[in-house]
Structure formats: structure tokens, C-alpha cells
């Protein structure tokens, strides 16, 4: 299945949940905001949001520093 993650093409085996994708990409999932096809997907919905061929996913991680 072909998707786009943060502007980059990516091929993943399908079907796959958004949660599985995030677990593969993000080390710390506590501060991640996920958007699929322009719609924010809340954390409790990650597991049930099944990705489709052609989906565009944006993942934003908040990092603190000082």
C-alpha cells in the first residue's frame, strides 16, 4: 500500500492502523499529533483508523528544550 508520510512517499503492508504506523515511526508517542488526509485523528482513534492506499499522513511531534 502506498501512502505519504510528512511529504514523503512510503510503502507499507496493508491493512495497517494509524497506531501501528506511529509506533514504527515515533519513539515517544505521548506528544504526537496525527492528521490523515487533512483531518486530525485523536489518540483514542489511532487503533481503529485503518490506513488506505493513497492516504496522506502528517505526524507532528512536540519536543521541549531549553
PQR file of N, CA, C, O and H, with PARSE charges and radii, in Angstrom:
ATOM      1  N   UNK A   1       0.858  -1.158   0.000 -0.4000 1.5000
ATOM      2  CA  UNK A   1       0.000   0.000   0.000 -0.0000 2.0000
ATOM      3  C   UNK A   1       0.909   1.226   0.000  0.5500 1.7000
ATOM      4  O   UNK A   1       1.896   1.278   0.733 -0.5500 1.4000
ATOM      5  N   UNK A   2       0.569   2.201  -0.820 -0.4000 1.5000
ATOM      6  CA  UNK A   2       1.351   3.425  -0.944 -0.0000 2.0000
ATOM      7  C   UNK A   2       0.660   4.572  -0.218  0.5500 1.7000
ATOM      8  O   UNK A   2      -0.506   4.879  -0.469 -0.5500 1.4000
ATOM      9  H   UNK A   2      -0.233   2.159  -1.416  0.4000 1.0000
ATOM     10  N   UNK A   3       1.411   5.198   0.690 -0.4000 1.5000
ATOM     11  CA  UNK A   3       0.906   6.355   1.426 -0.0000 2.0000
ATOM     12  C   UNK A   3       1.976   7.437   1.398  0.5500 1.7000
ATOM     13  O   UNK A   3       3.095   7.203   0.940 -0.5500 1.4000
ATOM     14  H   UNK A   3       2.357   4.949   0.894  0.4000 1.0000
ATOM     15  N   UNK A   4       1.631   8.619   1.887 -0.4000 1.5000
ATOM     16  CA  UNK A   4       2.593   9.709   2.024 -0.0000 2.0000
ATOM     17  C   UNK A   4       2.638  10.091   3.488  0.5500 1.7000
ATOM     18  O   UNK A   4       1.607  10.379   4.096 -0.5500 1.4000
ATOM     19  H   UNK A   4       0.722   8.810   2.259  0.4000 1.0000
ATOM     20  N   UNK A   5       3.857  10.093   4.062 -0.4000 1.5000
ATOM     21  CA  UNK A   5       4.034  10.450   5.468 -0.0000 2.0000
ATOM     22  C   UNK A   5       4.958  11.651   5.541  0.5500 1.7000
ATOM     23  O   UNK A   5       6.118  11.590   5.131 -0.5500 1.4000
ATOM     24  H   UNK A   5       4.694   9.859   3.568  0.4000 1.0000
ATOM     25  N   UNK A   6       4.423  12.749   6.071 -0.4000 1.5000
ATOM     26  CA  UNK A   6       5.183  14.002   6.197 -0.0000 2.0000
ATOM     27  C   UNK A   6       5.840  14.397   4.878  0.5500 1.7000
ATOM     28  O   UNK A   6       7.002  14.802   4.837 -0.5500 1.4000
ATOM     29  H   UNK A   6       3.481  12.798   6.403  0.4000 1.0000
ATOM     30  N   UNK A   7       5.063  14.268   3.799 -0.4000 1.5000
ATOM     31  CA  UNK A   7       5.520  14.709   2.487 -0.0000 2.0000
ATOM     32  C   UNK A   7       6.383  13.720   1.738  0.5500 1.7000
ATOM     33  O   UNK A   7       6.819  14.010   0.624 -0.5500 1.4000
ATOM     34  H   UNK A   7       4.120  13.938   3.833  0.4000 1.0000
ATOM     35  N   UNK A   8       6.645  12.548   2.322 -0.4000 1.5000
ATOM     36  CA  UNK A   8       7.498  11.559   1.668 -0.0000 2.0000
ATOM     37  C   UNK A   8       6.702  10.293   1.340  0.5500 1.7000
ATOM     38  O   UNK A   8       5.963   9.790   2.186 -0.5500 1.4000
ATOM     39  H   UNK A   8       6.291  12.313   3.227  0.4000 1.0000
ATOM     40  N   UNK A   9       6.847   9.784   0.130 -0.4000 1.5000
ATOM     41  CA  UNK A   9       6.165   8.536  -0.225 -0.0000 2.0000
ATOM     42  C   UNK A   9       6.696   7.380   0.622  0.5500 1.7000
ATOM     43  O   UNK A   9       7.880   7.320   0.953 -0.5500 1.4000
ATOM     44  H   UNK A   9       7.448  10.193  -0.558  0.4000 1.0000
ATOM     45  N   UNK A  10       5.805   6.485   0.954 -0.4000 1.5000
ATOM     46  CA  UNK A  10       6.189   5.334   1.782 -0.0000 2.0000
ATOM     47  C   UNK A  10       5.302   4.154   1.392  0.5500 1.7000
ATOM     48  O   UNK A  10       4.104   4.320   1.167 -0.5500 1.4000
ATOM     49  H   UNK A  10       4.843   6.533   0.685  0.4000 1.0000
ATOM     50  N   UNK A  11       5.889   2.979   1.314 -0.4000 1.5000
ATOM     51  CA  UNK A  11       5.137   1.768   1.034 -0.0000 2.0000
ATOM     52  C   UNK A  11       5.089   0.942   2.310  0.5500 1.7000
ATOM     53  O   UNK A  11       6.121   0.660   2.920 -0.5500 1.4000
ATOM     54  H   UNK A  11       6.863   2.845   1.497  0.4000 1.0000
ATOM     55  N   UNK A  12       3.874   0.554   2.710 -0.4000 1.5000
ATOM     56  CA  UNK A  12       3.700  -0.261   3.909 -0.0000 2.0000
ATOM     57  C   UNK A  12       2.798  -1.440   3.568  0.5500 1.7000
ATOM     58  O   UNK A  12       1.992  -1.356   2.641 -0.5500 1.4000
ATOM     59  H   UNK A  12       3.036   0.783   2.215  0.4000 1.0000
ATOM     60  N   UNK A  13       2.927  -2.544   4.314 -0.4000 1.5000
ATOM     61  CA  UNK A  13       1.985  -3.644   4.103 -0.0000 2.0000
ATOM     62  C   UNK A  13       0.627  -3.258   4.651  0.5500 1.7000
ATOM     63  O   UNK A  13       0.539  -2.649   5.717 -0.5500 1.4000
ATOM     64  H   UNK A  13       3.582  -2.612   5.067  0.4000 1.0000
ATOM     65  N   UNK A  14      -0.408  -3.595   3.953 -0.4000 1.5000
ATOM     66  CA  UNK A  14      -1.741  -3.248   4.424 -0.0000 2.0000
ATOM     67  C   UNK A  14      -2.529  -4.499   4.737  0.5500 1.7000
ATOM     68  O   UNK A  14      -2.137  -5.585   4.310 -0.5500 1.4000
ATOM     69  H   UNK A  14      -0.336  -4.090   3.087  0.4000 1.0000
ATOM     70  N   UNK A  15      -3.600  -4.393   5.448 -0.4000 1.5000
ATOM     71  CA  UNK A  15      -4.065  -3.173   6.100 -0.0000 2.0000
ATOM     72  C   UNK A  15      -3.241  -2.870   7.351  0.5500 1.7000
ATOM     73  O   UNK A  15      -2.700  -3.767   7.999 -0.5500 1.4000
ATOM     74  H   UNK A  15      -3.919  -3.511   5.795  0.4000 1.0000
ATOM     75  N   UNK A  16      -3.164  -1.599   7.662 -0.4000 1.5000
ATOM     76  CA  UNK A  16      -2.404  -1.162   8.831 -0.0000 2.0000
ATOM     77  C   UNK A  16      -3.161  -0.035   9.513  0.5500 1.7000
ATOM     78  O   UNK A  16      -3.783   0.802   8.857 -0.5500 1.4000
ATOM     79  H   UNK A  16      -3.603  -0.871   7.136  0.4000 1.0000
ATOM     80  N   UNK A  17      -3.101  -0.026  10.827 -0.4000 1.5000
ATOM     81  CA  UNK A  17      -3.746   1.046  11.581 -0.0000 2.0000
ATOM     82  C   UNK A  17      -2.794   2.234  11.689  0.5500 1.7000
ATOM     83  O   UNK A  17      -1.581   2.091  11.536 -0.5500 1.4000
ATOM     84  H   UNK A  17      -2.596  -0.706  11.359  0.4000 1.0000
ATOM     85  N   UNK A  18      -3.352   3.384  11.950 -0.4000 1.5000
ATOM     86  CA  UNK A  18      -2.544   4.577  12.188 -0.0000 2.0000
ATOM     87  C   UNK A  18      -1.647   4.348  13.393  0.5500 1.7000
ATOM     88  O   UNK A  18      -0.496   4.785  13.399 -0.5500 1.4000
ATOM     89  H   UNK A  18      -4.337   3.501  12.074  0.4000 1.0000
ATOM     90  N   UNK A  19      -2.157   3.670  14.412 -0.4000 1.5000
ATOM     91  CA  UNK A  19      -1.366   3.386  15.617 -0.0000 2.0000
ATOM     92  C   UNK A  19      -0.108   2.597  15.266  0.5500 1.7000
ATOM     93  O   UNK A  19       0.973   2.918  15.761 -0.5500 1.4000
ATOM     94  H   UNK A  19      -3.092   3.315  14.408  0.4000 1.0000
ATOM     95  N   UNK A  20      -0.226   1.576  14.428 -0.4000 1.5000
ATOM     96  CA  UNK A  20       0.923   0.764  14.032 -0.0000 2.0000
ATOM     97  C   UNK A  20       1.964   1.622  13.315  0.5500 1.7000
ATOM     98  O   UNK A  20       3.160   1.502  13.582 -0.5500 1.4000
ATOM     99  H   UNK A  20      -1.104   1.315  14.026  0.4000 1.0000
ATOM    100  N   UNK A  21       1.516   2.474  12.418 -0.4000 1.5000
ATOM    101  CA  UNK A  21       2.438   3.365  11.701 -0.0000 2.0000
ATOM    102  C   UNK A  21       3.165   4.283  12.672  0.5500 1.7000
ATOM    103  O   UNK A  21       4.382   4.444  12.582 -0.5500 1.4000
ATOM    104  H   UNK A  21       0.545   2.571  12.201  0.4000 1.0000
ATOM    105  N   UNK A  22       2.433   4.880  13.594 -0.4000 1.5000
ATOM    106  CA  UNK A  22       3.042   5.794  14.558 -0.0000 2.0000
ATOM    107  C   UNK A  22       4.044   5.053  15.434  0.5500 1.7000
ATOM    108  O   UNK A  22       5.112   5.589  15.728 -0.5500 1.4000
ATOM    109  H   UNK A  22       1.445   4.748  13.668  0.4000 1.0000
ATOM    110  N   UNK A  23       3.725   3.841  15.854 -0.4000 1.5000
ATOM    111  CA  UNK A  23       4.648   3.054  16.670 -0.0000 2.0000
ATOM    112  C   UNK A  23       5.951   2.767  15.922  0.5500 1.7000
ATOM    113  O   UNK A  23       7.013   2.688  16.539 -0.5500 1.4000
ATOM    114  H   UNK A  23       2.857   3.405  15.615  0.4000 1.0000
ATOM    115  N   UNK A  24       5.878   2.612  14.607 -0.4000 1.5000
ATOM    116  CA  UNK A  24       7.065   2.335  13.805 -0.0000 2.0000
ATOM    117  C   UNK A  24       7.915   3.584  13.591  0.5500 1.7000
ATOM    118  O   UNK A  24       9.134   3.487  13.451 -0.5500 1.4000
ATOM    119  H   UNK A  24       5.015   2.677  14.106  0.4000 1.0000
ATOM    120  N   UNK A  25       7.284   4.749  13.566 -0.4000 1.5000
ATOM    121  CA  UNK A  25       7.994   5.973  13.217 -0.0000 2.0000
ATOM    122  C   UNK A  25       8.434   6.788  14.431  0.5500 1.7000
ATOM    123  O   UNK A  25       9.538   7.334  14.440 -0.5500 1.4000
ATOM    124  H   UNK A  25       6.294   4.828  13.680  0.4000 1.0000
ATOM    125  N   UNK A  26       7.594   6.874  15.442 -0.4000 1.5000
ATOM    126  CA  UNK A  26       7.827   7.791  16.569 -0.0000 2.0000
ATOM    127  C   UNK A  26       8.285   7.041  17.812  0.5500 1.7000
ATOM    128  O   UNK A  26       7.646   6.080  18.238 -0.5500 1.4000
ATOM    129  H   UNK A  26       6.697   6.431  15.435  0.4000 1.0000
ATOM    130  N   UNK A  27       9.383   7.482  18.382 -0.4000 1.5000
ATOM    131  CA  UNK A  27       9.879   6.868  19.617 -0.0000 2.0000
ATOM    132  C   UNK A  27       8.956   7.162  20.786  0.5500 1.7000
ATOM    133  O   UNK A  27       8.552   6.250  21.508 -0.5500 1.4000
ATOM    134  H   UNK A  27       9.902   8.263  18.035  0.4000 1.0000
ATOM    135  N   UNK A  28       8.626   8.411  20.974 -0.4000 1.5000
ATOM    136  CA  UNK A  28       7.779   8.827  22.091 -0.0000 2.0000
ATOM    137  C   UNK A  28       6.440   9.276  21.524  0.5500 1.7000
ATOM    138  O   UNK A  28       6.346  10.333  20.901 -0.5500 1.4000
ATOM    139  H   UNK A  28       8.954   9.152  20.388  0.4000 1.0000
ATOM    140  N   UNK A  29       5.415   8.475  21.739 -0.4000 1.5000
ATOM    141  CA  UNK A  29       4.105   8.751  21.156 -0.0000 2.0000
ATOM    142  C   UNK A  29       3.236   9.653  22.024  0.5500 1.7000
ATOM    143  O   UNK A  29       2.111   9.976  21.643 -0.5500 1.4000
ATOM    144  H   UNK A  29       5.491   7.616  22.245  0.4000 1.0000
ATOM    145  N   UNK A  30       3.742  10.065  23.187 -0.4000 1.5000
ATOM    146  CA  UNK A  30       2.931  10.879  24.101 -0.0000 2.0000
ATOM    147  C   UNK A  30       2.652  12.281  23.564  0.5500 1.7000
ATOM    148  O   UNK A  30       1.639  12.888  23.911 -0.5500 1.4000
ATOM    149  H   UNK A  30       4.656   9.802  23.496  0.4000 1.0000
ATOM    150  N   UNK A  31       3.528  12.785  22.735 -0.4000 1.5000
ATOM    151  CA  UNK A  31       3.388  14.161  22.258 -0.0000 2.0000
ATOM    152  C   UNK A  31       3.268  14.230  20.740  0.5500 1.7000
ATOM    153  O   UNK A  31       3.848  15.108  20.102 -0.5500 1.4000
ATOM    154  H   UNK A  31       4.350  12.291  22.453  0.4000 1.0000
ATOM    155  N   UNK A  32       2.510  13.297  20.166 -0.4000 1.5000
ATOM    156  CA  UNK A  32       2.342  13.233  18.715 -0.0000 2.0000
ATOM    157  C   UNK A  32       0.935  13.687  18.345  0.5500 1.7000
ATOM    158  O   UNK A  32      -0.047  13.289  18.972 -0.5500 1.4000
ATOM    159  H   UNK A  32       2.039  12.583  20.684  0.4000 1.0000
ATOM    160  N   UNK A  33       0.859  14.512  17.332 -0.4000 1.5000
ATOM    161  CA  UNK A  33      -0.408  14.896  16.723 -0.0000 2.0000
ATOM    162  C   UNK A  33      -0.447  14.234  15.349  0.5500 1.7000
ATOM    163  O   UNK A  33       0.510  14.336  14.581 -0.5500 1.4000
ATOM    164  H   UNK A  33       1.656  14.834  16.823  0.4000 1.0000
ATOM    165  N   UNK A  34      -1.550  13.555  15.040 -0.4000 1.5000
ATOM    166  CA  UNK A  34      -1.661  12.841  13.767 -0.0000 2.0000
ATOM    167  C   UNK A  34      -2.803  13.422  12.941  0.5500 1.7000
ATOM    168  O   UNK A  34      -3.885  13.713  13.451 -0.5500 1.4000
ATOM    169  H   UNK A  34      -2.327  13.472  15.664  0.4000 1.0000
ATOM    170  N   UNK A  35      -2.530  13.579  11.664 -0.4000 1.5000
ATOM    171  CA  UNK A  35      -3.529  14.083  10.722 -0.0000 2.0000
ATOM    172  C   UNK A  35      -3.537  13.140   9.519  0.5500 1.7000
ATOM    173  O   UNK A  35      -2.484  12.804   8.977 -0.5500 1.4000
ATOM    174  H   UNK A  35      -1.651  13.343  11.250  0.4000 1.0000
ATOM    175  N   UNK A  36      -4.726  12.720   9.109 -0.4000 1.5000
ATOM    176  CA  UNK A  36      -4.866  11.862   7.932 -0.0000 2.0000
ATOM    177  C   UNK A  36      -5.774  12.576   6.947  0.5500 1.7000
ATOM    178  O   UNK A  36      -6.921  12.897   7.257 -0.5500 1.4000
ATOM    179  H   UNK A  36      -5.582  12.993   9.548  0.4000 1.0000
ATOM    180  N   UNK A  37      -5.248  12.819   5.761 -0.4000 1.5000
ATOM    181  CA  UNK A  37      -5.995  13.500   4.697 -0.0000 2.0000
ATOM    182  C   UNK A  37      -6.608  14.822   5.173  0.5500 1.7000
ATOM    183  O   UNK A  37      -7.743  15.156   4.832 -0.5500 1.4000
ATOM    184  H   UNK A  37      -4.316  12.558   5.509  0.4000 1.0000
ATOM    185  N   UNK A  38      -5.834  15.559   5.964 -0.4000 1.5000
ATOM    186  CA  UNK A  38      -6.266  16.883   6.414 -0.0000 2.0000
ATOM    187  C   UNK A  38      -7.148  16.888   7.643  0.5500 1.7000
ATOM    188  O   UNK A  38      -7.586  17.953   8.077 -0.5500 1.4000
ATOM    189  H   UNK A  38      -4.912  15.288   6.240  0.4000 1.0000
ATOM    190  N   UNK A  39      -7.422  15.724   8.219 -0.4000 1.5000
ATOM    191  CA  UNK A  39      -8.274  15.640   9.409 -0.0000 2.0000
ATOM    192  C   UNK A  39      -7.475  15.113  10.593  0.5500 1.7000
ATOM    193  O   UNK A  39      -6.818  14.075  10.499 -0.5500 1.4000
ATOM    194  H   UNK A  39      -7.066  14.858   7.866  0.4000 1.0000
ATOM    195  N   UNK A  40      -7.536  15.839  11.711 -0.4000 1.5000
ATOM    196  CA  UNK A  40      -6.842  15.411  12.924 -0.0000 2.0000
ATOM    197  C   UNK A  40      -7.509  14.146  13.448  0.5500 1.7000
ATOM    198  O   UNK A  40      -8.735  14.061  13.522 -0.5500 1.4000
ATOM    199  H   UNK A  40      -8.069  16.682  11.787  0.4000 1.0000
ATOM    200  N   UNK A  41      -6.687  13.167  13.809 -0.4000 1.5000
ATOM    201  CA  UNK A  41      -7.185  11.916  14.378 -0.0000 2.0000
ATOM    202  C   UNK A  41      -6.720  11.883  15.832  0.5500 1.7000
ATOM    203  O   UNK A  41      -5.520  11.873  16.106 -0.5500 1.4000
ATOM    204  H   UNK A  41      -5.692  13.237  13.748  0.4000 1.0000
ATOM    205  N   UNK A  42      -7.660  11.866  16.743 -0.4000 1.5000
ATOM    206  CA  UNK A  42      -7.332  11.862  18.170 -0.0000 2.0000
ATOM    207  C   UNK A  42      -6.735  10.521  18.585  0.5500 1.7000
ATOM    208  O   UNK A  42      -7.025   9.485  17.988 -0.5500 1.4000
ATOM    209  H   UNK A  42      -8.635  11.874  16.520  0.4000 1.0000
ATOM    210  N   UNK A  43      -5.904  10.559  19.609 -0.4000 1.5000
ATOM    211  CA  UNK A  43      -5.181   9.384  20.078 -0.0000 2.0000
ATOM    212  C   UNK A  43      -6.075   8.157  20.290  0.5500 1.7000
ATOM    213  O   UNK A  43      -5.694   7.068  19.861 -0.5500 1.4000
ATOM    214  H   UNK A  43      -5.668  11.401  20.094  0.4000 1.0000
ATOM    215  N   UNK A  44      -7.240   8.277  20.929 -0.4000 1.5000
ATOM    216  CA  UNK A  44      -8.060   7.079  21.140 -0.0000 2.0000
ATOM    217  C   UNK A  44      -8.542   6.424  19.833  0.5500 1.7000
ATOM    218  O   UNK A  44      -8.949   5.262  19.840 -0.5500 1.4000
ATOM    219  H   UNK A  44      -7.549   9.162  21.278  0.4000 1.0000
ATOM    220  N   UNK A  45      -8.496   7.158  18.725 -0.4000 1.5000
ATOM    221  CA  UNK A  45      -8.966   6.643  17.443 -0.0000 2.0000
ATOM    222  C   UNK A  45      -7.842   6.058  16.583  0.5500 1.7000
ATOM    223  O   UNK A  45      -8.111   5.520  15.509 -0.5500 1.4000
ATOM    224  H   UNK A  45      -8.165   8.102  18.719  0.4000 1.0000
ATOM    225  N   UNK A  46      -6.598   6.153  17.034 -0.4000 1.5000
ATOM    226  CA  UNK A  46      -5.469   5.680  16.235 -0.0000 2.0000
ATOM    227  C   UNK A  46      -5.594   4.200  15.888  0.5500 1.7000
ATOM    228  O   UNK A  46      -5.309   3.800  14.760 -0.5500 1.4000
ATOM    229  H   UNK A  46      -6.380   6.589  17.907  0.4000 1.0000
ATOM    230  N   UNK A  47      -6.014   3.399  16.839 -0.4000 1.5000
ATOM    231  CA  UNK A  47      -6.066   1.954  16.618 -0.0000 2.0000
ATOM    232  C   UNK A  47      -7.148   1.553  15.624  0.5500 1.7000
ATOM    233  O   UNK A  47      -6.983   0.585  14.881 -0.5500 1.4000
ATOM    234  H   UNK A  47      -6.245   3.724  17.756  0.4000 1.0000
ATOM    235  N   UNK A  48      -8.248   2.288  15.605 -0.4000 1.5000
ATOM    236  CA  UNK A  48      -9.356   1.929  14.717 -0.0000 2.0000
ATOM    237  C   UNK A  48      -9.291   2.642  13.366  0.5500 1.7000
ATOM    238  O   UNK A  48     -10.066   2.326  12.464 -0.5500 1.4000
ATOM    239  H   UNK A  48      -8.382   3.074  16.208  0.4000 1.0000
ATOM    240  N   UNK A  49      -8.373   3.598  13.221 -0.4000 1.5000
ATOM    241  CA  UNK A  49      -8.228   4.307  11.942 -0.0000 2.0000
ATOM    242  C   UNK A  49      -7.328   3.482  11.041  0.5500 1.7000
ATOM    243  O   UNK A  49      -6.105   3.509  11.176 -0.5500 1.4000
ATOM    244  H   UNK A  49      -7.744   3.854  13.954  0.4000 1.0000
ATOM    245  N   UNK A  50      -7.939   2.749  10.121 -0.4000 1.5000
ATOM    246  CA  UNK A  50      -7.195   1.895   9.195 -0.0000 2.0000
ATOM    247  C   UNK A  50      -6.787   2.735   7.985  0.5500 1.7000
ATOM    248  O   UNK A  50      -7.615   3.404   7.368 -0.5500 1.4000
ATOM    249  H   UNK A  50      -8.932   2.727  10.011  0.4000 1.0000
ATOM    250  N   UNK A  51      -5.517   2.686   7.668 -0.4000 1.5000
ATOM    251  CA  UNK A  51      -4.989   3.473   6.553 -0.0000 2.0000
ATOM    252  C   UNK A  51      -5.395   2.846   5.226  0.5500 1.7000
ATOM    253  O   UNK A  51      -5.536   1.630   5.102 -0.5500 1.4000
ATOM    254  H   UNK A  51      -4.844   2.143   8.170  0.4000 1.0000
ATOM    255  N   UNK A  52      -5.576   3.713   4.248 -0.4000 1.5000
ATOM    256  CA  UNK A  52      -5.984   3.299   2.901 -0.0000 2.0000
ATOM    257  C   UNK A  52      -4.894   3.691   1.899  0.5500 1.7000
ATOM    258  O   UNK A  52      -4.139   4.635   2.130 -0.5500 1.4000
ATOM    259  H   UNK A  52      -5.462   4.701   4.349  0.4000 1.0000
ATOM    260  N   UNK A  53      -4.823   2.970   0.807 -0.4000 1.5000
ATOM    261  CA  UNK A  53      -3.891   3.309  -0.256 -0.0000 2.0000
ATOM    262  C   UNK A  53      -4.123   4.758  -0.692  0.5500 1.7000
ATOM    263  O   UNK A  53      -5.256   5.157  -0.959 -0.5500 1.4000
ATOM    264  H   UNK A  53      -5.437   2.203   0.620  0.4000 1.0000
ATOM    265  N   UNK A  54      -3.051   5.534  -0.761 -0.4000 1.5000
ATOM    266  CA  UNK A  54      -3.151   6.920  -1.193 -0.0000 2.0000
ATOM    267  C   UNK A  54      -3.338   7.926  -0.066  0.5500 1.7000
ATOM    268  O   UNK A  54      -3.349   9.130  -0.320 -0.5500 1.4000
ATOM    269  H   UNK A  54      -2.131   5.210  -0.544  0.4000 1.0000
ATOM    270  N   UNK A  55      -3.486   7.460   1.182 -0.4000 1.5000
ATOM    271  CA  UNK A  55      -3.655   8.389   2.311 -0.0000 2.0000
ATOM    272  C   UNK A  55      -2.433   9.274   2.475  0.5500 1.7000
ATOM    273  O   UNK A  55      -1.308   8.869   2.183 -0.5500 1.4000
ATOM    274  H   UNK A  55      -3.476   6.482   1.388  0.4000 1.0000
ATOM    275  N   UNK A  56      -2.673  10.486   2.946 -0.4000 1.5000
ATOM    276  CA  UNK A  56      -1.612  11.422   3.276 -0.0000 2.0000
ATOM    277  C   UNK A  56      -1.638  11.640   4.778  0.5500 1.7000
ATOM    278  O   UNK A  56      -2.637  12.100   5.331 -0.5500 1.4000
ATOM    279  H   UNK A  56      -3.587  10.815   3.184  0.4000 1.0000
ATOM    280  N   UNK A  57      -0.540  11.311   5.431 -0.4000 1.5000
ATOM    281  CA  UNK A  57      -0.455  11.383   6.888 -0.0000 2.0000
ATOM    282  C   UNK A  57       0.585  12.418   7.270  0.5500 1.7000
ATOM    283  O   UNK A  57       1.684  12.444   6.717 -0.5500 1.4000
ATOM    284  H   UNK A  57       0.272  10.938   4.982  0.4000 1.0000
ATOM    285  N   UNK A  58       0.234  13.262   8.209 -0.4000 1.5000
ATOM    286  CA  UNK A  58       1.175  14.228   8.782 -0.0000 2.0000
ATOM    287  C   UNK A  58       1.299  13.890  10.255  0.5500 1.7000
ATOM    288  O   UNK A  58       0.299  13.799  10.967 -0.5500 1.4000
ATOM    289  H   UNK A  58      -0.659  13.241   8.659  0.4000 1.0000
ATOM    290  N   UNK A  59       2.535  13.704  10.710 -0.4000 1.5000
ATOM    291  CA  UNK A  59       2.805  13.432  12.112 -0.0000 2.0000
ATOM    292  C   UNK A  59       3.679  14.556  12.658  0.5500 1.7000
ATOM    293  O   UNK A  59       4.740  14.852  12.110 -0.5500 1.4000
ATOM    294  H   UNK A  59       3.348  13.778  10.132  0.4000 1.0000
ATOM    295  N   UNK A  60       3.224  15.174  13.737 -0.4000 1.5000
ATOM    296  CA  UNK A  60       3.962  16.263  14.354 -0.0000 2.0000
ATOM    297  C   UNK A  60       4.283  15.844  15.781  0.5500 1.7000
ATOM    298  O   UNK A  60       3.393  15.454  16.537 -0.5500 1.4000
ATOM    299  H   UNK A  60       2.361  14.934  14.182  0.4000 1.0000
ATOM    300  N   UNK A  61       5.556  15.925  16.144 -0.4000 1.5000
ATOM    301  CA  UNK A  61       5.999  15.602  17.493 -0.0000 2.0000
ATOM    302  C   UNK A  61       6.452  16.857  18.186  0.5500 1.7000
ATOM    303  O   UNK A  61       7.280  17.604  17.664 -0.5500 1.4000
ATOM    304  H   UNK A  61       6.279  16.241  15.530  0.4000 1.0000
ATOM    305  N   UNK A  62       5.907  17.093  19.369 -0.4000 1.5000
ATOM    306  CA  UNK A  62       6.316  18.248  20.160 -0.0000 2.0000
ATOM    307  C   UNK A  62       7.512  17.859  21.013  0.5500 1.7000
ATOM    308  O   UNK A  62       7.492  16.847  21.714 -0.5500 1.4000
ATOM    309  H   UNK A  62       5.234  16.486  19.792  0.4000 1.0000
ATOM    310  N   UNK A  63       8.562  18.685  20.943 -0.4000 1.5000
ATOM    311  CA  UNK A  63       9.783  18.420  21.678 -0.0000 2.0000
ATOM    312  C   UNK A  63      10.101  19.649  22.526  0.5500 1.7000
ATOM    313  O   UNK A  63      10.138  20.774  22.027 -0.5500 1.4000
ATOM    314  H   UNK A  63       8.579  19.507  20.374  0.4000 1.0000
ATOM    315  N   UNK A  64      10.328  19.414  23.801 -0.4000 1.5000
ATOM    316  CA  UNK A  64      10.682  20.514  24.694 -0.0000 2.0000
ATOM    317  C   UNK A  64      12.183  20.706  24.720  0.5500 1.7000
ATOM    318  O   UNK A  64      12.945  19.800  24.384 -0.5500 1.4000
ATOM    319  H   UNK A  64      10.298  18.500  24.206  0.4000 1.0000
ATOM    320  N   UNK A  65      12.586  21.859  25.110 -0.4000 1.5000
ATOM    321  CA  UNK A  65      14.011  22.136  25.208 -0.0000 2.0000
ATOM    322  C   UNK A  65      14.217  23.450  25.934  0.5500 1.7000
ATOM    323  O   UNK A  65      13.270  24.136  26.320 -0.5500 1.4000
ATOM    324  H   UNK A  65      11.966  22.595  25.383  0.4000 1.0000
ATOM    325  N   UNK A  66      15.422  23.757  26.095 -0.4000 1.5000
ATOM    326  CA  UNK A  66      15.628  24.994  26.827 -0.0000 2.0000
ATOM    327  C   UNK A  66      16.962  25.471  26.759  0.5500 1.7000
ATOM    328  O   UNK A  66      17.276  26.512  27.337 -0.5500 1.4000
ATOM    329  H   UNK A  66      16.191  23.200  25.781  0.4000 1.0000
TER
END
